[in-house]
Amino acid sequence: MQKDFLRKLGLKTKNAGTWTGQEHLTGSARSLHSHSPVDGEHIGSVTVTTREQYEQVISSAEAAFRIWREMPAPKRGEIVRQYGEVLRQYKDPLGRLVSYEMGKSLQEGFGEVQEMIDICDFAVGLSRQLYGLTMHSERPGHRMYEQWHPLGIVGIISAFNFPVAVWSWNACIAWVCGDVCVWKPSEKTPLCAIACQNLFQKVLKANNLPEGISCIINGDYKVGEYMTKDSRVPLVSATGSTRMGKIVGRTVAERLGRSLLELGGNNAIIITPSADMKVVLTGAVFGAVGTAGQRCTSTRRLIIHESVYEQAKTALAGAYAQLRIGDPLDPNNHVGPLIDTQAVENYLHAISEIKKAGGKMVVDGGVLSGAGYESGCYVKPCIAEAQNDWAIVQHETFAPVLYLLKYKTIEEAIALQNGVPQGLSSAIMTNNLREAERFLSAAGSDCGIANVNIGTSGAEIGGAFGGEKETGGGRESGSDSWKAYMRRQTNTINYSETVPLAQGIKFDL
């Protein structure tokens, strides 16, 4: 199938060859094939990075770092600013590629590229705000301060559901901090990474900068292990499942490296008696079915007060009946496909487990077939009444499966919200100030993100993004998340003619 946006991004159609993202590397004997969940078509292939190629990439990154770290931070910010301008020029074709290769709606594809543009803008401003502190010394004639230096190579492992935005959260911040990046994208969405690499290399070439500032490696988890086990990569930022994150965290910790983990979510919205039902429907339905339920911030559970339970259930069922499922590049559709048939199997398994546990389906699920659904990846978003302690509810299913839970008191609701292993995003729908403030208090939500009268999904880049418990504890994007990409150094300067020791210690010669 001819796709004009592929040509605009420098990616030819199928059977036209393979790409590495670093074309000077010698070819690999193996290729990774990308098929669209939209129509099942083969989009293109990329070469799988060999061990020898990985060594070339790391050598290139190390050499680039020695140059990049000497460039003043505002000058590095200027390079990121130029990348933001390139992304503005290519927002349409890149957004279409995201939608086609991953399967999310076209509006979400455009939104993901806009998120990249936004983080570029944020990083440009940050490049002049990498502040340290000054402090008073207890010793006369001394000055103390702290400063921040770049770490070196930052390894980035990204997931298929946000094939470009989450990489940019890490890369743009790391670049202005003086780091260079090696990216292992999901093997399910490799062409998105190639496109981003091509666009950034345009900026590097125009500024006569080494391409090692941004590199990619392609393949499965075995290629990712090259980075996680490599002491030349001081920080590995990994986004994905909790299972994967535990392996990455353990492997990096064994060599005393740093890991920044953004893992699974099991996010809930509490719906109180005073909640505005129009707000509830918009926040809950988008949170549950946006990206076909394949966001780490997707709404998995609705915890509804018993007095409005039936009202909310009826309204949700009515809203689900209006959902249009189909080709995500058609802007009239709300929901696209799951990423692949394995995801469909996981979805069907969840429904089976709900029924085995005694759950009642409010909106039935199922796999769609026929014209327009030939890829086998389209499913019906479904709703089930469930109990919070069921194993399937405690588990994150990356699909549009929504559980309804009932509560009596706000304390019970918060306990249900917190009563899962994950701790990423949470929300409460209420017009009661006391309930809202209790939810946001130390005795309230235990998640890294807690919202009032908006859903669990759709974070802005200005705030630090991440969660607690099995979500990994990492923070990316805004606020002071930049500190994860730098090393802190405390400096003491003695401008006196004596050498007094701290704590009043005497050591006379």
Stockholm file with secondary structure:
# STOCKHOLM 1.0

chainA/1-509         MQKDFLRKLGLKTKNAGTWTGQEHLTGSARSLHSHSPVDGEHIGSVTVTTREQYEQVISSAEAAFRIWREMPAPKRGEIVRQYGEVLRQYKDPLGRLVSYEMGKSLQEGFGEVQEMIDICDFAVGLSRQLYGLTMHSERPGHRMYEQWHPLGIVGIISAFNFPVAVWSWNACIAWVCGDVCVWKPSEKTPLCAIACQNLFQKVLKANNLPEGISCIINGDYKVGEYMTKDSRVPLVSATGSTRMGKIVGRTVAERLGRSLLELGGNNAIIITPSADMKVVLTGAVFGAVGTAGQRCTSTRRLIIHESVYEQAKTALAGAYAQLRIGDPLDPNNHVGPLIDTQAVENYLHAISEIKKAGGKMVVDGGVLSGAGYESGCYVKPCIAEAQNDWAIVQHETFAPVLYLLKYKTIEEAIALQNGVPQGLSSAIMTNNLREAERFLSAAGSDCGIANVNIGTSGAEIGGAFGGEKETGGGRESGSDSWKAYMRRQTNTINYSETVPLAQGIKFDL
#=GR chainA/1-509 SS CCCHHHHHTTCCCTTSCEECSSTTSCCCSCEEEEECTTTCCEEEEEECCCHHHHHHHHHHHHHHHHHHTTSCHHHHHHHHHHHHHHHHHTHHHHHHHHHHHHCCCHHHHHHHHHHHHHHHHHHHHHTTCCCCCEEECSSTTEEEEEEEEECSEEEEECCTTSTTHHHHHHHHHHHHTTCEEEEECCTTSHHHHHHHHHHHHHHHHHTTCCGGGEEECCSSHHHHHHHHTCTTCCEEEEESCHHHHHHHHHHHHHTTCEEEEECCCCEEEEECTTCCHHHHHHHHHHHHHGGGGCSTTCEEEEEEETTTHHHHHHHHHHHHHTCCBSCTTSTTCSBCCCSSHHHHHHHHHHHHHHHHTTCEEEECCCBCCSTTCTTSCCBCCEEEECCTTSHHHHSCCSSSEEEEEEESSHHHHHHHHHCSSEESEEEEECSCHHHHHHHHSTTSCCSSEEEESSCSSCCCTTSEECCEETTCSCCEESTTGGGGGEEEEEEEEECSSSCCCGGGCCCCC
#=GC SS_cons         CCCHHHHHTTCCCTTSCEECSSTTSCCCSCEEEEECTTTCCEEEEEECCCHHHHHHHHHHHHHHHHHHTTSCHHHHHHHHHHHHHHHHHTHHHHHHHHHHHHCCCHHHHHHHHHHHHHHHHHHHHHTTCCCCCEEECSSTTEEEEEEEEECSEEEEECCTTSTTHHHHHHHHHHHHTTCEEEEECCTTSHHHHHHHHHHHHHHHHHTTCCGGGEEECCSSHHHHHHHHTCTTCCEEEEESCHHHHHHHHHHHHHTTCEEEEECCCCEEEEECTTCCHHHHHHHHHHHHHGGGGCSTTCEEEEEEETTTHHHHHHHHHHHHHTCCBSCTTSTTCSBCCCSSHHHHHHHHHHHHHHHHTTCEEEECCCBCCSTTCTTSCCBCCEEEECCTTSHHHHSCCSSSEEEEEEESSHHHHHHHHHCSSEESEEEEECSCHHHHHHHHSTTSCCSSEEEESSCSSCCCTTSEECCEETTCSCCEESTTGGGGGEEEEEEEEECSSSCCCGGGCCCCC
//
